[in-house]
């Protein structure tokens, strides 16, 4: 997933809206993995995506180590 790769090196993006983009569990896992190392993003909107339980779990685990994200929808 190209966005996940971008987020690994992001040093300026603070807000990202990816609502209703058909991001499933695989995409959510990729995003979560890239956000483990991202300290700039403050807000991520994934509403309307079929993340399923697996994607939700990956994002929850990411939030345990990424303290910069203040809002996750």
N, C-alpha and C positions, 0 to 999 in steps of 0.2 A: 504494500500500500504506500503510494508516493507521499501522502500527507504524513504518515507515521515517520518516514525517513526524514522529511523536512523538520518535523518537531524535535528530533534528536539534536539538531544543530541550531534551533531557533534561539535567537537572543533578543528579539524585539516584539514578536506577536504576543499580545496580552489577552485577546478574546478570539474565540473561534466558534463559528456557528456551522454545524454540520447536520442540522435537523433535516429529517425526511430524505436521507440519502441512501437508503437500503444497506446501511452498515450493519452487518450481522456479527455473530460471535467471533469469527476469525478477524474481522476488521477491528472489533473492540479490543481483542487481545493485542493486536499490533499497535493500536493507539496507546493502550495501557503500558506496553513495554517501552515505547518511545518516551512516554511522559514520566517514567521513572527517573530519567536524566534531565528533564526540562524544568528549569527554575523560573521561567518567565511567564508562562501562560497562567492567567488568573481565572478565566471563565471558559467553560466548554459546554456547548449545547448539542447533545446527541438525541434530543427528543424526537419521537416519531420513527426511530430506527428499530429494527427487530433484533436487538442485542441478545435477547434470551438470557437465561440464568447464567450461562457460562460467560457471556460478555459482561454482565453485571458484576460477577465475582472478580473478573480480571480488573475492572475499573475500581472496585472497592479495595482490592489488594494494592493497587497503585496509589490510592489516596492515603494509605498507611505510611508511605515513604515520601510522597510528594506533598509538601506542606504549602506550596505556592498556589495551588488551585483552591480558590475560595467558593466557586460556584460550578456545580455540575448538574446539568439537566438531562 
